[in-house]
Amino acid sequence: MLDLTEADVGAAIHSIKAAARLRGADNIVIYDNGDVTDARGEEIGNLYDED
């Protein structure tokens, strides 16, 4: 469980994808610790690092 609101997760995902130059339809993976990777498995951010 990430212990974040749905709104916080959504905002963080948008920020992380924008910083990684990904589009909304691009796939990502979110791990239990908040790490986010792109479809190639490269870490592009962490949900807890976003404001």
C-alpha positions in Angstrom: 0.0 0.0 0.0 1.4 3.4 -1.0 -0.5 5.4 1.7 -1.1 8.2 -0.8 -4.4 9.7 -2.0 -5.6 8.9 -5.5 -5.2 12.6 -6.4 -1.6 12.6 -5.1 -0.7 9.5 -7.0 -2.2 10.9 -10.2 -0.4 14.2 -9.9 2.9 12.4 -9.2 2.5 10.2 -12.2 1.8 13.2 -14.5 4.9 14.9 -13.1 7.1 11.9 -13.5 5.9 11.1 -17.0 6.4 14.7 -18.1 9.9 14.8 -16.7 10.8 11.6 -18.5 9.2 12.9 -21.7 6.6 10.2 -21.7 3.0 10.5 -23.0 0.0 9.7 -20.9 -0.6 6.5 -22.8 3.0 5.2 -22.2 3.2 2.3 -19.8 5.0 2.6 -16.5 5.4 0.2 -13.5 4.9 1.4 -9.9 6.5 -0.6 -7.1 5.5 -0.9 -3.5 8.2 1.5 -2.4 7.0 4.2 -4.8 9.7 3.7 -7.5 8.4 4.2 -11.0 10.0 2.7 -14.1 9.3 3.0 -17.8 8.5 0.1 -20.0 12.2 -0.7 -20.5 12.6 -1.0 -16.7 14.6 2.2 -16.3 13.8 4.1 -13.1 12.2 7.5 -13.9 11.1 8.6 -10.5 9.5 7.9 -7.1 5.9 8.8 -6.1 7.1 10.0 -2.7 9.6 12.5 -4.2 6.9 14.5 -6.0 5.2 17.4 -4.3 
